[in-house]
């Protein structure tokens, strides 16, 4: 996260005009993400992470100035009180395994419930209901207040939106606001890259080595049941198109698989082939459909018997644990970050840009695998 923020900051935040855009974008996103508890949760998480990073970039004097701007009633512990606690503070420092286990010069005395992350990690001394927060830990104290401030602001924004703005702006602003939270602005992967060129003879091997969990699950269910419902066919079919499976190969792939469930050639052509050609822009409106991004997959609503959607969002905990176990993994995170964590665990490398599209996962995996093995063995 820190590397991503540093890169974006250097590229886009060098001039005062960019600072103005940064402020404007915050309030635009505040309006967009105030509309449901799920959206609020995501926005609070991202804004808090960004604030935490920016705060840590400041020197200690600047950080104390920010504490003053928040109007926080916390003052440094001084004199006899600090001296009486030095031994216990030293024990906390030593328990953290710091290289220089010395008590810091500045500590703040705050109600322990205001620094839950420090308390949970046993990184502060708690004495008579107060946590003694070191100057180097000031970020945790300020982040709690920042998150609370933004949370209250989102509630007020939502109230204003629902009572006034949404109806008043129904023909102009409302459609934009309601679409932004689900809008994907990255590459559409409508054309396969130099790293993606799928052939039928390689598809089983590549599904195990380079498919993200959502597509791997769909592929395995297709091989197991020889059928997928419409949502699954769309999600997997467009993904395969994006990784380079040509129309003729796609028709052959789906026909061969469905025929194992006693779907004859005539029935396949009548009920399924049209949809495949339609996805490739060869039928109907001739629209060349693009693979689904993570946001669309996460927001889908699979029903009984469906296998599409996002495993990190739609699987039960037991099913997700089993699916990750088959990949040699056991962790779980937020839907929009879990695929990134999985990628990093599987390939043993960081993915600072984050994974937000199944086809991105596929292409990035192939880059890594091709860099480690001869070209003719991948």
N, C-alpha and C positions, 0 to 999 in steps of 0.2 A: 504493500500500500504506500509506504513512504517513498519508494522509488518512483511509483507512478505519479504521485503528487509532485515530487521534485521535477520530473520531466515536464509535466503539464505546466507547472509554474514558470519554468524557464522559457517554454515555448510561447505561452499565451499571456503572461502577466507582467510584462516588462514595462508597460507604459500606463499612465494614469487612465487612459481610455479603457484599458483592459480591466483596471480596478473597478471602474464604473459598471462595466459589463458583468463583472463578478457579483457586484451588489444587486444589480437588476435581476440576474439569473437566479439568485437566491430567492428573491421574492416571487418570481414567476413560478419556481418549483414549489415554494411554500403554498401557493394557490393550487397548483396541480395535485400536490400530495396531501392536502388537508382533508380529502373527501371520503376516506375510509380508514378504519383502524390499521389495516394491512399497509396501506400507502403511507400512513403516518409513521408506522414502525420502521419502514425502509428509509424514509427521509431522515428520521431522527438518527438512525444508525450511521448513514453516510455523512451527514452534516457534523455529527459528533466526532467521527473519525478524522474528517478534514480539519476541524477545529483543533483537535488534539495534536495533529501533526504541525499545524501552523504555530500553535502555542509553544511547542518544544523548540521551534526554530529561533525563538526570541531569547535574549540574554535574561539573566535573573532580574535585573532592574526593570526591564520592559515587562516581564511577567508580573512583577509586583504592581506595576502601573495598571495592568489589565485587571488585577484583583481590585484595585481602587475604582476602576471604571464600573465594575459590576456592583460596587457598593457593598462588598462583602464585609461583615463585621468581625473579621478574624484579624487578630493582631499577634505579632511574634511573641513567643514565650521568652521571658528575660529573667535575669537575676537569680534569686534564690530558688524559684520554682524550676528553672531549667537545671540548676546545679543538683537539686534533689532527685531529679529523674535521669541524670546522665548515665548512671550505671545500667538502668533498665533500657534506656535508649541504645546504649552500646550493645546490649544483648540482642536487640532487634537487628541492629546493623550486622552483627556477626552471624546471626541466623540466616541472613540473606546471602552469605558467602561473598560479600563484596571484597574487592582486592585491597582496598584501604579501609579496614573496619574502624573508622573513627566517627564520632558523633558530629553531625553537621552543626554549623554555627547558628542556623535559623530554623526554628520549628513553629508551627501554627497549632493552636489548640482549638479543635472543632468538635461538635457533636459527632459521635462515631457513625451515626446513620447517614451522614453526608458524604462519606467516602467508602461506600460498600465494596468497591473493587479492591481497595487497599486492605480492608478488614478481611475480606474473603481470602486474599492471598497472604494474610498474616505478615503484612509489610509495614505495619504501624504499631506503636505502643498504645494500648487502650488503658486508661486510668480514670476511674470514677466517672465513667460514661463519656469520656472525651478521647478522641484520637489525636495523637501528637504527630502532625504531618511535617516531614522534612521539606526544606525549600526545594529540593530536587524532585519532590513528589507533588508539587503545587498544581501540576496539570490535572491530577485526579480531582482535586477540590474544585477547580474552576470548571472542569468539564461537567461535573454534576449540576452546577448552577446553570451552565449554558444549555444543557439538555432540558432542564426544567423550564427555562425561559422559552426555548423553541417549542416545547410541548404545549405550553399554555398559549403561545402565539398561534399554533396550528388549530387549537380549539376555537379561538376567536375568529380566525380566518374562515374556518368551516361554517361557523354560525353566520358570518356575513355572506358567505357564498350561497348557502342554502336559502337564506331569507330574502336576499336582494339580488345579488349579481347573476346567479344562474338563470333566472327567468328574464331579467332585464337584458341580458346579453345572449339570449338563446339562439339568435341568428348570426352572431358574430364571434364572440369570445368563447362561449360555452363549448361548441364543438371542438375547438382547438385544445382547451383545457382538458376535456374529457378524453381526448385521443393521445395526449402527450405521454402519459404514464405507460402506455403500451406501444409507443412508437419505437421502432428499431431503426437506428441511423447508421449502422455499420455496413460493411459489404453485404450484398444480397446473395452472393454465392450462386448466382444464376448460371455462371460459367465456371467450369472446373479450372483450377490453377495448374501450374506446371507440376505441382506435387500430387495432384489428384487426377488419376486416370484409371478408373475401375474396369476390370474385366471379370467375366463370370468365373473363370478358373481360379481367380485369386480371392473371390469375395468372402469365402468362409475363413480363410487365414487372416485377411485384413480386418474382418469383423471382430476378431479376438484381440488383435494388436492395436487397432486404431479407432474403433467406434466408441463414442461416449456411451455412458451407461444407458441412457434412454433408447438409443438406437440399437445397442447390443441386446437389450431386453426384447425389443420388437423383433429383431432378427431371429433370436433364439425361439421366441414364441411362434414365429412363422414357420421355422423349421420343425418345431414340435407339433403344432396343430394343423399346419398346412393351410392356414387361413388367418386373416386379420379383418376386423371390422373396418368400416370406412375411415374412421379417425386414424387408426393405425396404418392403413394403407397410404393415406395422405402424408402422414409424418415421415414414415420410413421411405416411401416412394420418392418424395421430393428431396430428401436427404441423399438418397442414392443417385438421383439425377445430378445433384450438386457436386458429388464426388466423382462424377465422370462416367456414370453408367449410361450408355447411349439408348435411344428409344427401342431399337430392335432387341438389344440385350435385355432391356427392362421387360419387354413383352415376353421374351423367352424365359426370363427368371420367374416372373409371376405365374406364367402359364404352367411351367414345370412344377412349381410348388403347389399350386392349387389343384393340379391334376391328381396329386397324391391323395386328395380328399374326394375323389370321384367327381371332380368338376370337369366335364368333357370340353373338348375344344370349342364346340359350338356354343355351349353355355358360357364359357370364358369370354369368347368374342362378344357375346351379347350383353353380359352383365359387368365385365371388368375391363376389357381391352379399351373401351371407349374412354374410361376414366384415366387410364394411363396415357393414352394419346392426348387427352385433354390437358393433362399436367405439362406435357411437352409443347403445348400451343398448337397442336395439330387438329383440334376439334373445337366446336363451339365458337366462342369469341376470339379464338386464336391467341389467347393470353399465355405468355410464357411464364408460368408460375415459378416462384422462387422458394427455396427451402425455408422451413420455419425457424425463426430465431428462438432463443431460450425464453424470452419474455412471452411469446405467443404460446409456447409449449407449457410454461408454468401456469398461465392463465386459463388453460383448457380445463374441461370438466369431464373426465372419463367416467363412463357408466359401468354397469355390471357387464363383464365379459370383454371390456375394452382393455387394451394394453398400452395405449399411447399416453402422452403426458410426461411429466417430469418425475422420475423416481424419488428425488429428494423431497418433492412436494406431495406426491399422490400415493406413494407406497406406505404401508404400515411400517412401524419401526422394525418388526421382525423380518418382513420381506426385504426391507432395505438392507438390513444387517446381513441377510443371506446373500443378496445380490452383490454387495461389496465384498463379502467373504470369498465369493467365487473369483473375485479379482485380486484377492490377497490383501484386502483393506478392511478397516473396521470403524472409520470415522464418519461423522455426519455434521454438516453445517447448514447455514442458511441456503435456501434454494438457489439464490443468485451468486453464491460463492462456493457452494459445495462442489460443483463440477471443476472449478479451478483447483480446489484442494485435492480432489481425486486425480486430476491431471498431474499435479506436482508429485503426488505420492507414487503414481504408476511409473512416471518417466524419470523421477529423481532429479528434477530441475525446477527452478522457479518459473512462474508464468505471471510476470508483473502486470501485463495488460489485462489479465483476467479472461475467463472464458464466458462469452455471452452468445455463442452460436454453435450448434453441434458440428457444423461443417468447419468452423474455425478449430475446434478440438481435433477433428480429423486431420486437417492440413498441418497443424502444429505438431501433431504426433508423427506424421510422415517425415517432416523436416528432421525431427530428432532421430528417428529410426534410420533414415537414409544417411545421416551424418555419422552413424555408428557402424553401418554395414555396407558392403559393396553393393553397387547399384543393381546388379543382376540377381542379388539374393533377397531383395525386399519384395 
